[in-house]
Amino acid sequence: MFIDEACIGCIINQSVKVAHAIDASESLSSELISTVESMSKDFSFLKTPPEIASDVYEKMAQIANKIDLYDKVKEFSTKKALSFVPLLKEKLLLSQDKLLTATKIAVAGNVIDLAAEVEFDLEEELEKIFHTEFAYNDFAQLQNQLPHAKSVLIIGDNVGEHIFDYMFVETLIELFPHAKYYYMVRGNPIINDVTLKDTSACGFDKLCMVVDSGVNTPGFVYSRANPHAKKIFDSADLVIAKGMGNYECLTPSHRTNIFFLLKVKCQVVANSLGKEIGDIICKMI
């Protein structure tokens, strides 16, 4: 999906968030914000929001002379997510429907999003997620297809959220051990999106095959992916794409059997889905 007028203000506002995250001086903050405001005048409406964001964040990183603008925030997000693991493991242990519970856990983690228009509290989300229905509910199709899939690709989204994705993939392997599982990450630091470094720190590579997509966008842009990532994306029997960025980049897509798992956190995505901000989504294309 291409950017909307509403996306422009949201992207400009992200420069304010970056300035705060890196404790920028007044002069650096001013330079970051004014630069993004200037860039916004030339945003192409034939690009997706993540494609625009990649250009903006690359420029802000140059100005700030910092490779990973959100390194400290990502560390905090991971620690916070890890603190909920014992509770969520107990939920899974006692669950009568492990796949649904693990899927809800994966969606709950999607509230950790530093680029979102609206922010949600992770603890509050985890308290209510198990009693919340999917507003767009293709879970039955996911449940029906997983037993027959020989290869499953999960495209990750944000750091912190990847801790919940680990539990999701762990459950998939337990329930459907016949399949080969891939977890795809970004090619380099962009916003708070998950990279190889982040997955290695939590042992994801010992759970399944972790794939560096090569993309520099906060969402899987197929045209920017490396050949290996493209091959896995094209050949996987089933793709599960996490978060709004992947939804924005993969609608439309040249392939089918993609399930989007996300929390709606902006009006543009809400309008695209015909749903409301705050809704949880399990949508198949």
N, C-alpha and C positions, 0 to 999 in steps of 0.2 A: 504494500500500500504506500502511496506517495504522501509527502508531507502536506499538511493542511495549514491554513493561516494561523490556526491556534498553536501549531507546533513551534512557530517562530518565537513567540514570547516564552514558551517553555524552555527552549534551547538557550535563549539569552539568560534566563534565570539560572541555568546550570552554571554559568560563569560565576555567579554570586556564591553558589554552593561550593565550587572549587576554591574560590578565594578563602572561604571560611575553613574548608578542610585542610588547607596547607598553611593556615595562619598567616596569610599574606599581609604585607604592609599596606598602608593606605594607598601608596603610589602603585604598587603591584596590583592591588585589587582594582583600582581605577583603570589600569592598562588592560587587564583581563576582560573586564566588562565592556569597555569601549571598543576593544578589538572584536569581540563577538558581535556587538551591536553593529559594527561596520560590516562584518562578514554577512550578517543577516540580510543585508540589502541585496546580496547576490545569490541567496539560496535558490537552488533549482527545484521547481515543483515537479520535476520528473525523477526525483530521487526519494528514497525512503528516509524516514527520520534517522535511523542508524547510520546511513551513508552520510548524511549531513553532519551528524554528531561526530563521526570519525575525523572529518576535516577540522571541526571546531576544537576537539580535544587535542588533536595533534598540534594545532597552533598554540593552545593554552600551555601544553607541556613544554613547547619551545620557549615561550615567554617566561615560564616559571623555572625553566632549566631543571625539570624534574621528570623522570621517565614515567613513574607511576604516581599520578596525582592523588590517588586515594589509598595509598599503601597502609597508612595508619588506621584509616576507617575500616578497611578490609580486615585487618588484624582484629579489630574490636568486634566486627560482625561475626567472624569465625568463632571467637571465644563465646559470644552470646549464644550463637546457634548450638555450640557444643554443650552449653549448660542445660539445654532442653533434651538432649539425647536420652538420658536415663528415663525420663518421663515418657518419651515417645516410644522407647523400646518396650516399656511396660504396656503401653496402649496396643502395640502390635502383638505382644504376647497374649493379651487377653481378648484380642479382636476375633469376632466370628467371621469377618470378611477381610482378610489380610491385604488383599489387593486394593480394595477400596480405601482402607485405612492408610496404606502406604502412599497411595495416590493423593489423598487429602493432605498428608504430611508434606509431600513434594510441592503441592500448590500453596500450602501455608508458608513455605519458605520463600515463595515468590514475592512476599511483601517487602523483602530486603532489596530495595531498588532506589538508588540515589539519583536516578534521572527522572523519577516519576513526578507527575503533576501533583498527585495526592499521596501522602505517606500514611502508612498504617503501622500500628504497634504489633510487634511480633508476638509478645506474650498474650495479648488480647486475641489475636488471630488464632493462635493455637488453642485457646480456650473454647472458641466457638466453631472452629473449622469442621469438627466431627459431627456437628449438628446442623451444618449448612448444606443445602442441596446445590448441585451444579446448576447455574442459571442456563447454561448451554450444556446439555447433558448427553454426550455420546459415549459415556463410560461403558455401556453394555457392548458397544462395538469393539472397544478396546479389550474388554474382558473376553469377547468371543475370538478375537484375532490372535491374542498372545499365545494360546496353546499351539497354534499352527505356524508361528513365525520361527524361522531358523536363525534369523539375525535381526537384532533390534538396536537401533541407534537412538540414544538419548542426547539431545543437544542442550547443553547447560546454559545457564544465564548468569546469575550473580554469585559473588563470594558470600559465604554464610549460607545462602540457599543451597550451595553444593553439599553441605553437610546433610541436609534433608534429602537431597538427591541420592547421596550415598546409601541412605536407608531404603530409599525407593528401589534402587538397583539391586541392593542386597536382597530385598524381598522378591523382586522379579526372578533373580537367580534361584532362590529357594523354591518358588512356585513353578517356574518353567525352566528347569536346569538344562534342557535340551538345546536352548538357543545360545548363540554367541552375542555378547553385549559390548557395545561401544559407547563411550561417553566423550562427546566432542566439546572442545573448549576454544577460546579465542586465541589468535596468533600472537597477540601482544597486549599489554595492559591498556584497557579502554574503559573509562568510568570505573565501576566496581565489578566488572565482568570477570568470570572465572578463567584462569589460564593454567598451563601445565604446572607452573610453580605452586599454585594454590592447591591443585589436586594431589600433587606429590606429597605435600605437607600432611595430608590426612590419609595417605595410603590408598588413594583411589586406584592407582595403577596396579595394586595387588588384587583388586576386586574384579576389574574388567579392563578391556583395552581402552586406554585414554588416547584420544586423537586430537592433535593440534590442527585446527581447521585452516590456519594461515590467514584468517580474515582479520582486518584491523577495525572492524565495525562491531558495535554492541548489538549484534544480531547476525545470523548466518546469511551472508550475501553470497549466493552460489558462485557468481562470476568472479568473486575475489578469493575464493577458496583454492587451496593447493590441490594438485591432481589426486593425491591420496584421499583427501577429505571428500572430494567430488565423487570418487569411485565408491566410497563407503556409503555416502548419501544416496547415490543412485541405485546401489545394489541391495541395501538393507530391505528386508521384507516389511519392516515397520519402523517409522520414525516418530519419536516423541519429542516435541520441541517445547522447551520451557520458556515462559515469559513473554512480555509484550514485544521486545526487540525482535525475537525470532518470528513472532506472529507477523509483525510489520514487514519483515524481509521475505517471508515465505508465502505471502498471500498476494498474488497467486504464485503457484509453483508448477514446474513441469512434471512433477510426480504426484502420485496419490498416496494414500495410507500414511498421512501425517496427522498425528494427534497433537493439538495444542493444549498445554496445561498452563493456566495463568490466572492471576488476579487482575481485574480491570482497575487501572490506576490513572487513566486519563480519558477525557471526553471523546477524543478523536477515535481511540480504540473502542470505546463504548458504542459510539455511533456505528462503527464498522461492523460490530457484532450484533447490534440491535439490543444491547443490554445496558446496565447501569454501572457507574463507578462503584467499586466494592464487590461486584459479583465475582464468583469463581467460575472458571470455564474449563470444560473438557470437550473440545470441538475437533471433529475429524474432517479432513478434506481429501 
